[in-house]
Amino acid sequence: MAYVNGNLAMQPKRKQEPRPQFRETKKVVVKRKSLPMQEKLLYMFTILACVIVAGVIIFRYAQIYQMELEVKKLSNQHVELTEQIAYLTSEYEKAKDPAYIREQAKKQGLELDENPIKVSLAEPKASEASGKE
């Protein structure tokens, strides 16, 4: 005898478990039709057009970026040339000063001649023009 819940006298009756009943059901499977060739081509050309438009936009942005770099480079070059022009203008003004010219002449060993050179604006005579006096 089996020992059940501390009592040997009773053996529990087993309950019958309900058997699951299977029901046959029919499932309707819907087969999807594939897309027609025209619609496939339409989708393909639409995607192709989008890719081409995106490519053109990216290409134009690259050109704009390149032009901006060129403008920046030219602006920097313009600033440098403006500074150089200002420096050369000041050097020109300094070199044009008579006192500066005298100073540079003395540095190079030149002396001021007391006899001025006379230049006549009259036409030379025929005898002077040929070198005979």
Backbone bond lengths (Angstrom), bond angles and torsions (degrees), N, CA, C in turn:
res aa  C-N    CA-C-N  psi(-1)  N-CA   C-N-CA  omega(-1)  CA-C   N-CA-C  phi
1 M - - - 1.433 - - 1.504 110.29 -
2 A 1.251 110.46 152.20 1.451 115.84 -176.54 1.502 110.95 -93.33
3 Y 1.257 113.87 148.98 1.453 121.00 -179.59 1.509 107.12 -93.52
4 V 1.362 117.49 109.62 1.450 121.49 -176.37 1.507 108.77 -121.34
5 N 1.262 116.98 121.56 1.457 124.05 176.14 1.532 112.29 46.85
6 G 1.287 116.46 40.80 1.453 119.86 177.32 1.512 114.84 79.54
7 N 1.318 119.86 4.29 1.460 122.49 -178.23 1.515 108.20 -125.76
8 L 1.329 115.28 125.28 1.451 119.40 179.42 1.512 111.76 -89.29
9 A 1.300 117.75 -16.20 1.445 121.06 -173.51 1.504 112.14 -74.99
10 M 1.263 117.46 -28.57 1.462 117.93 -173.67 1.524 110.88 -113.14
11 Q 1.220 111.95 136.34 1.453 117.56 173.21 1.521 106.25 -113.34
12 P 1.273 117.04 121.55 1.467 118.42 -175.23 1.510 111.61 -67.33
13 K 1.305 112.97 145.56 1.455 118.17 177.09 1.534 107.42 -82.93
14 R 1.259 111.22 140.99 1.465 115.55 -179.88 1.514 109.79 -82.86
15 K 1.293 112.48 137.66 1.462 117.43 176.35 1.515 108.02 -83.87
16 Q 1.241 112.74 140.91 1.450 116.62 178.50 1.532 108.32 -80.56
17 E 1.289 112.15 126.47 1.477 117.08 178.43 1.518 108.35 -81.24
18 P 1.290 116.04 134.68 1.466 117.38 179.47 1.522 109.66 -68.00
19 R 1.294 113.30 129.49 1.457 117.28 178.70 1.525 108.83 -75.96
20 P 1.296 114.52 135.34 1.470 115.64 177.66 1.515 109.74 -68.73
21 Q 1.279 113.04 133.02 1.450 117.48 -179.98 1.532 107.88 -96.29
22 F 1.255 114.31 133.31 1.461 119.64 -179.50 1.508 109.04 -94.33
23 R 1.293 113.03 133.83 1.450 118.80 177.90 1.511 108.61 -112.34
24 E 1.219 115.55 130.28 1.449 118.00 178.02 1.518 108.66 -82.79
25 T 1.301 113.10 125.28 1.468 118.02 177.16 1.517 107.54 -122.24
26 K 1.245 113.62 150.26 1.448 118.81 178.42 1.530 107.76 -105.14
27 K 1.303 114.34 129.20 1.464 119.63 179.64 1.518 107.77 -106.18
28 V 1.308 114.35 131.37 1.450 119.42 -179.55 1.527 107.57 -89.00
29 V 1.286 116.78 120.25 1.462 122.16 178.49 1.518 107.47 -98.47
30 V 1.340 114.06 121.86 1.457 118.96 -179.63 1.521 107.54 -95.39
31 K 1.279 115.88 119.93 1.449 120.41 177.62 1.518 107.95 -86.97
32 R 1.336 114.08 126.87 1.461 117.29 178.89 1.516 109.11 -83.75
33 K 1.276 113.87 137.28 1.450 118.12 176.96 1.526 108.00 -79.32
34 S 1.301 117.33 144.75 1.460 120.13 176.46 1.527 108.40 -74.50
35 L 1.319 114.42 158.84 1.461 119.16 -178.23 1.523 110.00 -68.47
36 P 1.309 116.04 145.00 1.463 118.60 176.86 1.537 110.42 -67.42
37 M 1.299 116.45 157.60 1.461 122.09 -176.10 1.526 111.50 -60.57
38 Q 1.327 117.72 -38.30 1.463 120.45 -179.83 1.521 111.19 -62.54
39 E 1.325 115.99 -41.41 1.460 119.80 -179.08 1.530 110.32 -68.90
40 K 1.325 116.81 -37.88 1.464 120.23 176.79 1.527 110.40 -61.76
41 L 1.332 115.68 -44.63 1.465 119.64 178.75 1.524 111.24 -63.92
42 L 1.333 116.28 -39.13 1.460 120.21 178.43 1.527 110.45 -60.48
43 Y 1.327 116.98 -46.68 1.469 120.85 178.64 1.527 111.06 -62.51
44 M 1.326 115.92 -42.35 1.460 119.70 -178.62 1.529 111.04 -63.77
45 F 1.334 117.17 -44.98 1.460 119.87 -179.86 1.526 111.63 -69.33
46 T 1.325 117.51 -32.21 1.467 120.30 175.96 1.526 110.32 -64.28
47 I 1.316 116.74 -45.70 1.468 120.63 178.60 1.527 110.23 -64.98
48 L 1.326 116.64 -41.36 1.456 120.76 178.53 1.532 110.74 -61.79
49 A 1.326 117.04 -42.04 1.466 120.65 178.41 1.527 110.64 -63.30
50 C 1.327 117.32 -41.77 1.473 120.66 178.32 1.521 111.04 -62.44
51 V 1.323 116.90 -41.37 1.471 120.65 179.24 1.522 110.46 -65.26
52 I 1.319 117.38 -41.31 1.467 120.77 179.40 1.523 110.37 -64.84
53 V 1.325 117.30 -44.32 1.470 120.56 179.08 1.526 110.21 -62.09
54 A 1.327 117.13 -43.18 1.469 120.25 178.43 1.526 110.57 -63.26
55 G 1.319 117.22 -39.99 1.468 120.83 178.03 1.515 111.95 -63.14
56 V 1.327 116.67 -42.97 1.469 120.55 178.64 1.522 110.27 -63.49
57 I 1.316 117.20 -42.66 1.470 120.73 179.76 1.522 110.23 -62.73
58 I 1.315 117.31 -44.86 1.470 120.36 179.70 1.527 110.42 -64.40
59 F 1.329 117.01 -40.22 1.463 120.71 178.35 1.521 110.89 -62.18
60 R 1.322 116.96 -42.99 1.474 120.31 179.56 1.529 110.95 -65.29
61 Y 1.338 116.99 -40.20 1.464 119.51 176.93 1.527 110.54 -61.87
62 A 1.326 117.35 -37.45 1.469 120.61 178.00 1.525 110.20 -65.14
63 Q 1.331 116.91 -40.79 1.464 120.04 177.52 1.522 111.06 -64.48
64 I 1.319 117.09 -42.35 1.466 120.79 179.21 1.521 109.79 -62.29
65 Y 1.321 117.20 -42.80 1.464 121.17 179.16 1.523 110.15 -61.85
66 Q 1.334 117.13 -42.13 1.466 121.49 179.39 1.526 110.27 -63.16
67 M 1.335 117.32 -42.29 1.464 120.41 178.76 1.520 111.20 -65.50
68 E 1.325 117.35 -38.74 1.464 120.04 178.29 1.523 110.82 -63.34
69 L 1.330 116.80 -39.46 1.466 119.62 176.48 1.527 110.94 -63.38
70 E 1.321 116.28 -40.98 1.460 120.43 179.63 1.526 110.79 -65.98
71 V 1.326 117.30 -40.81 1.467 120.96 177.86 1.523 110.11 -63.19
72 K 1.315 116.56 -41.69 1.469 120.44 179.24 1.525 110.60 -63.17
73 K 1.339 116.11 -43.01 1.458 119.99 179.22 1.530 110.52 -63.35
74 L 1.340 116.65 -43.54 1.463 120.23 179.80 1.529 111.45 -66.63
75 S 1.327 117.32 -34.72 1.464 120.26 177.39 1.524 110.41 -64.87
76 N 1.326 116.73 -43.61 1.466 120.19 177.56 1.524 110.81 -63.00
77 Q 1.320 116.58 -40.76 1.460 120.99 178.63 1.530 110.03 -65.00
78 H 1.322 117.29 -38.63 1.465 121.43 178.37 1.521 110.58 -62.88
79 V 1.322 116.96 -42.65 1.470 120.67 179.27 1.525 109.94 -63.02
80 E 1.334 117.37 -44.25 1.462 120.71 179.49 1.525 111.04 -62.41
81 L 1.331 116.90 -43.58 1.464 120.18 179.90 1.524 111.48 -66.65
82 T 1.322 117.48 -35.32 1.468 120.51 177.43 1.524 110.09 -64.20
83 E 1.331 116.82 -42.22 1.463 120.35 177.61 1.524 110.51 -64.55
84 Q 1.333 116.53 -40.52 1.460 120.45 179.63 1.528 110.42 -65.74
85 I 1.325 117.43 -40.15 1.468 120.78 178.22 1.523 110.27 -63.10
86 A 1.325 116.92 -41.72 1.466 120.10 178.90 1.527 110.43 -63.03
87 Y 1.330 117.06 -41.99 1.466 120.65 179.62 1.525 110.35 -64.86
88 L 1.347 116.57 -46.43 1.465 119.99 -178.83 1.528 111.71 -66.41
89 T 1.319 117.78 -33.34 1.466 120.71 176.87 1.521 110.31 -64.94
90 S 1.331 116.49 -42.33 1.469 118.95 178.42 1.527 110.50 -66.60
91 E 1.342 117.77 -37.72 1.466 120.61 176.68 1.528 110.50 -64.70
92 Y 1.324 117.10 -39.99 1.461 121.51 178.51 1.525 110.83 -62.41
93 E 1.320 116.34 -45.32 1.467 120.13 179.40 1.527 110.33 -63.60
94 K 1.313 116.46 -38.68 1.462 120.42 179.86 1.534 109.90 -68.34
95 A 1.334 117.75 -40.42 1.465 121.44 -179.26 1.522 111.76 -71.58
96 K 1.309 118.15 -22.99 1.460 122.67 -179.61 1.533 111.71 -78.83
97 D 1.308 117.80 -16.78 1.460 122.68 -176.92 1.537 109.47 -69.40
98 P 1.355 118.73 127.66 1.477 121.09 -178.91 1.535 112.74 -60.14
99 A 1.310 117.94 -36.80 1.465 120.14 179.84 1.534 110.06 -63.81
100 Y 1.293 117.02 -39.11 1.472 121.01 178.80 1.530 110.05 -66.63
101 I 1.339 116.78 -39.46 1.469 121.05 178.98 1.527 109.84 -62.47
102 R 1.358 117.83 -45.16 1.469 121.31 178.32 1.528 110.60 -60.87
103 E 1.316 115.87 -43.14 1.471 120.43 -179.00 1.527 110.78 -62.02
104 Q 1.324 117.16 -44.41 1.466 120.79 179.45 1.532 110.93 -66.78
105 A 1.331 117.24 -36.15 1.469 120.78 178.50 1.526 110.25 -65.32
106 K 1.313 117.86 -41.41 1.468 121.05 178.30 1.524 110.37 -65.14
107 K 1.324 117.33 -38.59 1.470 120.34 178.41 1.527 111.10 -62.20
108 Q 1.329 116.84 -33.31 1.465 121.11 -178.13 1.532 112.37 -90.46
109 G 1.337 116.85 2.12 1.468 120.49 175.64 1.515 114.45 87.17
110 L 1.279 119.58 18.07 1.464 122.41 178.18 1.523 109.21 -90.16
111 E 1.347 114.49 148.59 1.465 119.78 179.93 1.520 108.64 -122.69
112 L 1.314 114.65 154.48 1.462 121.10 179.52 1.519 108.70 -79.02
113 D 1.320 117.85 126.87 1.466 122.56 179.28 1.515 108.21 -85.98
114 E 1.327 115.31 133.27 1.469 119.94 -178.97 1.526 111.43 -78.81
115 N 1.300 118.66 -22.44 1.464 121.97 -179.95 1.527 108.49 -90.41
116 P 1.308 117.09 108.86 1.462 119.12 -179.76 1.528 111.39 -72.11
117 I 1.279 116.84 153.97 1.459 123.15 177.69 1.517 107.04 -88.61
118 K 1.356 114.54 130.97 1.463 119.50 -179.32 1.521 108.01 -105.00
119 V 1.298 115.64 130.20 1.460 121.92 179.02 1.507 107.26 -119.96
120 S 1.340 116.34 125.01 1.460 118.63 178.24 1.520 108.23 -100.89
121 L 1.285 114.49 143.24 1.457 120.22 -178.92 1.523 112.03 -91.86
122 A 1.334 117.13 -4.57 1.463 120.71 179.22 1.521 108.64 -73.56
123 E 1.330 115.45 153.04 1.454 119.86 -178.98 1.524 109.21 -72.95
124 P 1.318 115.36 139.69 1.464 117.34 179.96 1.528 110.64 -70.28
125 K 1.323 114.14 151.61 1.470 119.22 179.08 1.514 108.74 -73.88
126 A 1.315 115.43 163.62 1.462 120.88 -176.59 1.517 111.12 -61.76
127 S 1.332 117.66 -38.17 1.461 119.69 -178.82 1.527 110.88 -69.46
128 E 1.327 117.64 -34.43 1.459 120.93 179.49 1.523 110.76 -75.72
129 A 1.319 116.43 -31.09 1.457 120.41 -177.10 1.517 110.83 -69.20
130 S 1.351 117.05 -32.91 1.458 119.12 -178.35 1.519 111.73 -84.19
131 G 1.306 117.35 -7.47 1.450 120.71 177.48 1.515 112.14 97.72
132 K 1.350 120.15 2.27 1.468 123.96 179.04 1.506 108.81 -102.03
133 E 1.337 114.58 137.51 1.465 117.84 178.99 1.482 111.26 -115.21
